[in-house]
Amino acid sequence: MPDAVPPPLRAGTDRQALAEPAGVGPAREVVAGLAGLSRASSVVNTTLIATAARAWSANTIRAFLSDLRLWEAWCRHRGIAAAHAAPNDVARYLREHGGIERDPHAPIARRSAATIERYLVSIGWAYRMAGTDSPTAAPLVRLELKAVRKAVGTRQR
């Protein structure tokens, strides 16, 4: 797969997508979604992206891209460059989605523990694919996730 991946396909170009090798269309979408996380010094891991595009279902890719848009919008609203987000920023993101902390200027609906965990996993994968260190791997973030799960509660199976 070449290093430079063309922009994502638009809706309605199914014939073009069918003519491409398997996974190329979804890989383009993922690469486009990572644009805000890449730093000047980082190299996007195209092999990892192509593998994820082949391994993930269309719904997983859709959820992944949706989670990235939420993260980037949250960062943008708070004046944080998503590419340079710190573990403290991710911890705050978790607290706000868990209803532990509120931003009076941009209130966020409380999410379930499983949804918050999915957001965190998506953000972590995005940073790894973008070739940068993930702020989600920090011990602070892991402990904050435990605190959110405790505050939000999890359903017994």
N, C-alpha and C positions, 0 to 999 in steps of 0.2 A: 504494500500500500504506500503511495507517495506521501511525503511529509506534508505537503500543502493539500488540504482537503477543500474542495469547492464549497460554496455556501449551501445551506440546507435546501432541500427540495420544497417547493410550494405545494399546497394541496391541489389536487387535480392533475398531477404529473405522474400518475401511476404507471403509464406506459414507459416513461423514462426510467422509473424505479425498477420495473421488471427487466429492463435491458441491462442493468448494472449487476455486478457480482453480488452475491448474497451478503447482506450486512453493510453495504456501502451507503445506502440511503439513510438508515438509522445512525450510522457512524457520523454522517454529515450533520445530522440534527444534534447529536451529542457534542461534537466539536463546536458547533455554533453556540450551544448552551454554556460551554466552558470559557467563552471569550472574556468574560468579566473576571475570571479567576487567574488568568495567565499573567505572570510577571514578565518583564522584559528579559530577565535572565533565565526563565524556565523554558523547558522544551516539552511540548505536549506529547504525551505518550500515545502515539497513534496505534501501536500494536495493542495496548490495553483497551483503547476505545473500540477498535475493530472487533476484538474478542468479546467485549461486553455487548456490542451491537448484535453479534451472532448468538450470544448466550441468553440475553434478556428478551423477554416477550415484548410485544408492542406496548402493552399496558405498563410494564415496568419502565420502559424508556419514557413513556408519557408521564408517569409519576415522578421519575427522576428529574426530568426537565421542569416539571411544575414545581418541585421542591427547590430547584436551583433558582427559578424566577422569584419564589417567595423569599429566599435567603438574600438574593441580590437586591430586591425591593426593600427589605428590612434594613440592609446595610446602607443603601442609598438614602433612605429616609433619615437615618441617624448620622449621616455624613461620614460613613466608614467606607473605605475602598475595600471591596470584597476580597481582592487579591492580597490585601495586607491585614486581614482580620486576625485578631489575637484570640487566644483561648478565653480571655475575659469577655470578649464580644460574643463568642459562641455560648458561653455560660449565661449571659444576659438574654440571648435569644431563647434559650431553653426556659429560663425563668418566666419570660413574658408569655411564651406559648403555654406554659403550665399554669398560668394565672397567679404565680407567686409575686411577680413584679409587674407593674402596669406603667405604660407610657401614656400620660394624660392626653398627649397630642395625637397619638396613633394607637388607640386601644386595639388589642388583638383578642379574638375569641379564644377561650380556653380549649385546648386540644387534648385528646386522649393520650395516655402514656405511649401507646403503640404508634400513634401518628408522630409524636415528637421524636421517638426513637428512629422512625423511618426518615424524618427530616435530617437527623444527625448522620445517619448512615449515608444518605445521598450526598450531603455536603462533604463528608469525608472522602467518598469515592471521587467526587468532582475535583477536589484538590489534588488527589493522587494522580488522576488522569491529566490534570493541567501541569503536572511535573513540579508541584510545590509541596512543601511540608503542610500537612493538614493540622489546623488548630483544634480539630475535634479529638485528636489523640492525647491531648494533655490530661494529666490527672485531675485538674480542676474541672474540666468538662465531664469526665467520667463520674466524678463525685456529684456534680450538679445534676447529671441525669438521674442518679440514684435519689437525690433529694426531690426532684420533680416527680419521679415515679411514686415516691412515698406520699407526696402532697396530693397528687392527682388520684392516686390509687390505681390498682390494676385488678382486673376481674379474675376471679378464680376459675380455673377450667374444670 
